[in-house]
């Protein structure tokens, strides 16, 4: 398994996944999909939240489309997957934390106005 990207089926699956991620990111950016992501977000930050999420999907699609062009060994592939998973975890955790913080800030403003 020194070069898994010689298998055409694997490459086709990766490109289909990349296209799916691009389309999903674009639809979330245009606010045609992903309404559940912004369901608990305050109205003033919905656009920012959806743009950050769509950016994640579009960048992920680019990374997946780029994978078959590299000449990695099996260990490098595993390391890359682990690194991507860790960065995704940090990104989603930070996004959730920031959106909750912004929600609290907007709730405090509305309480002060009342």
KOLDRENTI-186586 format. One record per residue (C-alpha): residue number from 1; residue in three letters; x, y, z. Coordinates in steps of 0.1 Angstrom, whole numbers. Layout:
REM KOLDRENTI-186586
{seq NUM, type ALA, X X, Y Y, Z Z}
...
***
This chain:
REM KOLDRENTI-186586
{seq 1, type UNK, X 0, Y 0, Z 0}
{seq 2, type UNK, X 29, Y 23, Z -7}
{seq 3, type UNK, X 9, Y 43, Z -33}
{seq 4, type UNK, X -29, Y 40, Z -27}
{seq 5, type UNK, X -36, Y 67, Z -53}
{seq 6, type UNK, X -28, Y 44, Z -82}
{seq 7, type UNK, X -62, Y 29, Z -77}
{seq 8, type UNK, X -86, Y 48, Z -99}
{seq 9, type UNK, X -116, Y 40, Z -78}
{seq 10, type UNK, X -100, Y 57, Z -47}
{seq 11, type UNK, X -92, Y 88, Z -68}
{seq 12, type UNK, X -127, Y 90, Z -82}
{seq 13, type UNK, X -142, Y 87, Z -47}
{seq 14, type UNK, X -119, Y 115, Z -35}
{seq 15, type UNK, X -128, Y 138, Z -63}
{seq 16, type UNK, X -165, Y 131, Z -58}
{seq 17, type UNK, X -161, Y 139, Z -21}
{seq 18, type UNK, X -143, Y 171, Z -31}
{seq 19, type UNK, X -171, Y 181, Z -54}
{seq 20, type UNK, X -197, Y 174, Z -27}
{seq 21, type UNK, X -178, Y 195, Z -2}
{seq 22, type UNK, X -175, Y 224, Z -27}
{seq 23, type UNK, X -212, Y 223, Z -35}
{seq 24, type UNK, X -222, Y 220, Z 2}
{seq 25, type UNK, X -199, Y 249, Z 11}
{seq 26, type UNK, X -213, Y 270, Z -17}
{seq 27, type UNK, X -249, Y 262, Z -7}
{seq 28, type UNK, X -242, Y 271, Z 29}
{seq 29, type UNK, X -226, Y 303, Z 18}
{seq 30, type UNK, X -257, Y 313, Z -2}
{seq 31, type UNK, X -278, Y 302, Z 28}
{seq 32, type UNK, X -297, Y 276, Z 8}
{seq 33, type UNK, X -285, Y 248, Z 31}
{seq 34, type UNK, X -271, Y 244, Z 66}
{seq 35, type UNK, X -299, Y 262, Z 84}
{seq 36, type UNK, X -294, Y 239, Z 114}
{seq 37, type UNK, X -259, Y 253, Z 119}
{seq 38, type UNK, X -272, Y 288, Z 125}
{seq 39, type UNK, X -304, Y 277, Z 144}
{seq 40, type UNK, X -292, Y 288, Z 178}
{seq 41, type UNK, X -271, Y 317, Z 166}
{seq 42, type UNK, X -282, Y 353, Z 173}
{seq 43, type UNK, X -296, Y 370, Z 142}
{seq 44, type UNK, X -267, Y 395, Z 141}
{seq 45, type UNK, X -241, Y 368, Z 137}
{seq 46, type UNK, X -259, Y 343, Z 114}
{seq 47, type UNK, X -241, Y 355, Z 83}
{seq 48, type UNK, X -207, Y 354, Z 99}
{seq 49, type UNK, X -214, Y 319, Z 113}
{seq 50, type UNK, X -226, Y 306, Z 79}
{seq 51, type UNK, X -196, Y 321, Z 61}
{seq 52, type UNK, X -172, Y 305, Z 85}
{seq 53, type UNK, X -189, Y 271, Z 81}
{seq 54, type UNK, X -190, Y 274, Z 44}
{seq 55, type UNK, X -154, Y 284, Z 43}
{seq 56, type UNK, X -145, Y 252, Z 62}
{seq 57, type UNK, X -164, Y 231, Z 37}
{seq 58, type UNK, X -148, Y 248, Z 7}
{seq 59, type UNK, X -113, Y 246, Z 21}
{seq 60, type UNK, X -119, Y 209, Z 30}
{seq 61, type UNK, X -130, Y 203, Z -6}
{seq 62, type UNK, X -98, Y 219, Z -19}
{seq 63, type UNK, X -77, Y 197, Z 4}
{seq 64, type UNK, X -95, Y 165, Z -6}
{seq 65, type UNK, X -91, Y 174, Z -43}
{seq 66, type UNK, X -54, Y 180, Z -37}
{seq 67, type UNK, X -48, Y 147, Z -19}
{seq 68, type UNK, X -44, Y 124, Z -51}
{seq 69, type UNK, X -17, Y 147, Z -65}
{seq 70, type UNK, X 7, Y 142, Z -36}
{seq 71, type UNK, X 31, Y 112, Z -35}
{seq 72, type UNK, X 27, Y 101, Z 1}
{seq 73, type UNK, X 36, Y 69, Z 18}
{seq 74, type UNK, X 11, Y 52, Z 40}
{seq 75, type UNK, X 25, Y 66, Z 72}
{seq 76, type UNK, X 23, Y 101, Z 57}
{seq 77, type UNK, X -14, Y 96, Z 48}
{seq 78, type UNK, X -22, Y 85, Z 84}
{seq 79, type UNK, X -3, Y 115, Z 98}
{seq 80, type UNK, X -21, Y 138, Z 74}
{seq 81, type UNK, X -55, Y 124, Z 84}
{seq 82, type UNK, X -47, Y 127, Z 121}
{seq 83, type UNK, X -35, Y 163, Z 116}
{seq 84, type UNK, X -66, Y 173, Z 97}
{seq 85, type UNK, X -89, Y 157, Z 123}
{seq 86, type UNK, X -71, Y 176, Z 151}
{seq 87, type UNK, X -73, Y 209, Z 132}
{seq 88, type UNK, X -110, Y 202, Z 125}
{seq 89, type UNK, X -117, Y 195, Z 161}
{seq 90, type UNK, X -99, Y 228, Z 171}
{seq 91, type UNK, X -118, Y 248, Z 144}
{seq 92, type UNK, X -152, Y 235, Z 154}
{seq 93, type UNK, X -145, Y 239, Z 191}
{seq 94, type UNK, X -133, Y 274, Z 186}
{seq 95, type UNK, X -162, Y 283, Z 164}
{seq 96, type UNK, X -187, Y 269, Z 189}
{seq 97, type UNK, X -170, Y 288, Z 217}
{seq 98, type UNK, X -170, Y 321, Z 198}
{seq 99, type UNK, X -206, Y 318, Z 187}
{seq 100, type UNK, X -217, Y 310, Z 222}
{seq 101, type UNK, X -197, Y 340, Z 235}
{seq 102, type UNK, X -213, Y 362, Z 209}
{seq 103, type UNK, X -247, Y 349, Z 217}
{seq 104, type UNK, X -242, Y 357, Z 254}
{seq 105, type UNK, X -230, Y 392, Z 245}
{seq 106, type UNK, X -261, Y 399, Z 224}
{seq 107, type UNK, X -283, Y 384, Z 252}
{seq 108, type UNK, X -267, Y 407, Z 277}
{seq 109, type UNK, X -273, Y 437, Z 254}
{seq 110, type UNK, X -309, Y 428, Z 250}
{seq 111, type UNK, X -313, Y 424, Z 288}
{seq 112, type UNK, X -297, Y 458, Z 294}
{seq 113, type UNK, X -321, Y 474, Z 269}
{seq 114, type UNK, X -351, Y 461, Z 287}
***
